[in-house]
Amino acid sequence: MRTADDGRVGVCIRVREAPEGQHRIVVSVLDNVVILHDPRLLEERCAVARDTTTVVQSLEARNTAGRDGAVRQGRAIGAISSPSASIADFDQCLVSMSPAQMMEMPAIKHSDFLQPPSYASQEDVYQAVAAPAVRAAVDGVHSCVLAYGQTGSGKTYSLFGNPSAATTHRDPGVVPRAIEDLFGLLAAEKSRHASNPAIMYRSEVQLSFYELYQSEISCLISKRCPLRVSIVDGHVR
């Protein structure tokens, strides 16, 4: 998930492949709206249809307002309510699930006309989630990208790509793409100032790699654990 400095909120949804029968998909994505269905009512077509209709009507109302020239401020339909589902509206939503999994989304599965969203590749995820943060960092703005989810939900894949050495370099995740992009942007900035002798452009890149687990912080580079954290003059040390 990324919250941009302009107030826009984006979310990426990835569902890990699992053997048949070991999990049920309880999430549906329509446009930029995420529906978390009540697992107890997944097989009740009328309950899923009711939730879906609520979202579709809200989307139609929003699109009509847009055509009429109304300005959408923030998440105009963020207050959707349903008795059997939790519904959230985002400014941008990416879905990286297999085609078969997308067809198992309850709203898609129980509908004769709704289509699954487009598949979001690693490049799509990077451009939507991390590329703006990298550009902001080069411009001197503190930036952060947060990968959040339960164990096995796909955080490592999103950050680094497939653990297989044969595919990591072919389809890398957010971290290797961000590093490559960062040095590319710095090189471009240096070239842009090279023709002006009055400007000495210099950049310095520092890398730290930490793990926060069960309230303990470890340095994954030096292997020191646990690390003591203190605040000095408003800065975390």
C-alpha positions in Angstrom: 0.0 0.0 0.0 1.2 3.5 -0.8 -0.1 6.9 0.5 1.2 9.6 -1.7 1.9 13.1 -0.5 -1.0 14.3 -2.7 -3.4 12.3 -0.5 -4.0 9.5 -3.1 -4.1 6.0 -1.6 -3.2 2.9 -3.6 -3.3 -0.8 -2.8 -1.9 -3.9 -4.4 -3.7 -7.2 -3.8 -1.9 -10.5 -4.3 -3.2 -13.9 -3.4 -0.7 -16.7 -3.0 -1.2 -19.9 -5.0 -2.4 -22.7 -2.8 -3.4 -26.3 -3.3 -7.0 -27.0 -4.3 -9.3 -26.8 -1.3 -6.9 -25.2 1.2 -8.3 -21.7 1.0 -11.2 -19.7 -0.3 -10.9 -16.3 -2.0 -13.1 -13.9 0.0 -12.0 -10.7 -1.8 -13.5 -9.1 -4.9 -12.1 -6.1 -6.8 -14.4 -3.9 -8.9 -12.7 -0.9 -10.4 -10.8 0.6 -7.5 -13.2 -0.8 -4.9 -12.2 -3.8 -2.7 -14.9 -6.0 -1.2 -14.1 -8.3 1.7 -17.0 -10.7 1.8 -18.3 -12.5 4.9 -16.8 -16.0 4.6 -19.9 -17.5 6.1 -22.0 -16.1 3.2 -19.7 -16.9 0.2 -22.0 -19.6 -1.1 -25.1 -17.5 -0.7 -25.5 -16.0 -4.2 -28.0 -13.4 -3.0 -25.7 -12.0 -0.3 -22.8 -11.7 -2.7 -25.1 -10.2 -5.4 -26.4 -7.6 -2.8 -22.9 -6.5 -2.0 -21.9 -6.3 -5.6 -25.0 -4.3 -6.6 -24.2 -1.8 -3.8 -20.7 -1.3 -5.3 -21.8 -1.2 -8.9 -24.5 1.4 -8.2 -21.9 3.5 -6.3 -19.5 3.3 -9.1 -22.1 4.3 -11.7 -23.1 7.3 -9.5 -19.4 8.3 -9.3 -18.9 8.0 -13.0 -22.1 9.9 -13.8 -20.9 12.7 -11.5 -17.6 12.8 -13.3 -19.3 13.1 -16.7 -21.4 15.9 -15.3 -18.3 17.9 -14.4 -18.3 17.2 -10.7 -14.8 17.1 -9.1 -14.1 14.0 -7.1 -12.4 15.0 -3.9 -10.6 12.3 -1.9 -12.5 9.0 -2.0 -16.0 10.1 -2.7 -17.5 6.6 -2.3 -15.4 5.5 0.6 -18.5 5.3 2.9 -20.1 2.4 1.2 -21.8 0.2 3.7 -23.1 -3.4 3.4 -24.4 -5.7 6.1 -22.3 -8.7 4.9 -19.1 -7.2 3.6 -16.4 -4.7 4.4 -15.9 -2.3 1.4 -13.0 0.1 0.8 -12.5 2.5 -2.0 -9.0 3.4 -3.2 -7.6 5.8 -5.7 -5.7 3.0 -7.4 -6.0 -0.8 -7.1 -3.7 -3.4 -8.6 -4.5 -7.1 -8.7 -1.8 -9.7 -9.2 -3.7 -13.0 -9.1 -3.8 -15.8 -11.7 -6.7 -15.7 -14.2 -8.2 -18.7 -12.5 -8.0 -17.1 -9.1 -9.6 -13.9 -10.4 -12.5 -15.8 -11.7 -13.0 -17.2 -8.2 -13.6 -13.7 -6.8 -17.1 -14.0 -5.4 -18.5 -10.9 -7.3 -17.0 -12.2 -10.5 -18.0 -15.8 -9.9 -21.6 -15.0 -9.2 -22.1 -12.5 -12.0 -23.0 -13.0 -15.6 -21.5 -9.7 -16.8 -18.7 -8.5 -14.5 -15.2 -9.1 -15.7 -12.1 -9.6 -13.6 -9.6 -6.7 -13.4 -6.4 -6.6 -15.5 -3.4 -8.5 -14.2 -0.8 -6.2 -12.6 2.8 -7.3 -13.4 5.9 -6.6 -11.2 6.6 -3.6 -13.4 3.0 -2.3 -12.9 3.4 -2.7 -9.1 6.7 -0.9 -9.1 5.5 2.0 -11.3 2.4 2.5 -9.1 3.9 1.8 -5.7 7.6 2.6 -5.6 8.6 4.7 -8.6 7.0 7.9 -7.2 8.8 7.4 -3.9 12.2 6.9 -5.7 11.7 10.1 -7.7 10.7 12.0 -4.5 13.8 10.7 -2.7 16.0 12.1 -5.5 14.2 15.4 -5.2 15.1 15.4 -1.4 11.8 14.2 0.0 11.8 11.4 2.6 9.9 8.5 1.1 8.7 5.1 2.4 7.1 2.1 0.8 5.4 -0.4 3.2 4.9 -4.1 2.4 2.4 -5.4 4.9 0.7 -8.8 5.2 0.7 -12.1 7.0 3.4 -14.7 6.6 3.3 -16.3 3.2 1.1 -13.6 1.6 3.7 -12.6 -1.0 5.7 -9.7 0.6 9.1 -11.2 -0.4 7.9 -11.9 -3.9 6.6 -8.3 -4.3 9.9 -6.8 -2.9 12.5 -9.0 -4.6 10.8 -11.2 -7.2 10.8 -14.9 -7.6 13.4 -16.5 -5.3 14.6 -18.7 -8.2 17.9 -17.3 -9.5 16.8 -18.1 -13.0 13.9 -15.7 -12.9 14.9 -13.0 -10.3 16.8 -11.0 -12.8 14.2 -11.4 -15.5 11.3 -10.2 -13.4 12.6 -8.5 -10.3 10.5 -7.0 -7.6 10.3 -3.6 -6.1 13.8 -3.4 -4.4 16.0 -4.3 -7.4 13.9 -2.1 -9.6 14.1 0.8 -7.2 17.9 0.5 -6.9 18.4 0.5 -10.6 16.0 3.4 -11.0 17.7 5.3 -8.3 21.1 5.2 -9.8 19.7 5.9 -13.2 18.0 9.1 -11.9 21.2 10.1 -10.1 23.3 9.6 -13.2 20.8 11.7 -15.2 21.0 14.5 -12.6 24.8 14.5 -12.8 24.7 14.7 -16.6 22.2 17.5 -16.5 24.6 19.6 -14.3 27.8 18.6 -16.0 27.7 21.4 -18.6 27.6 24.0 -15.9 31.0 24.4 -14.2 29.5 26.6 -11.5 27.5 23.6 -10.1 29.3 20.6 -8.5 26.7 17.8 -8.3 27.4 15.1 -5.8 25.2 12.3 -4.5 25.7 9.8 -1.7 23.7 6.6 -1.3 23.6 4.7 2.0 22.0 1.3 2.4 20.6 -0.2 5.6 18.6 -3.5 5.8 16.6 -4.2 8.9 14.1 -6.7 10.1 11.4 -5.9 12.7 10.1 -9.1 14.2 8.2 -9.6 17.5 9.3 -6.1 18.7 13.0 -6.8 18.0 15.0 -5.0 15.3 17.8 -6.9 13.6 20.4 -5.6 11.1 20.4 -8.1 8.2 23.7 -6.8 6.9 25.8 -7.0 10.1 23.7 -9.7 11.7 23.5 -7.7 14.9 20.5 -8.5 17.0 18.7 -7.0 18.8 19.5 -3.4 18.1 18.8 -0.7 20.6 16.7 2.2 19.3 16.9 5.7 20.8 15.7 9.1 19.8 18.4 11.9 19.8 17.4 15.4 18.9 14.2 14.1 17.3 16.1 11.6 15.2 15.9 7.8 15.6 19.4 6.3 16.2 
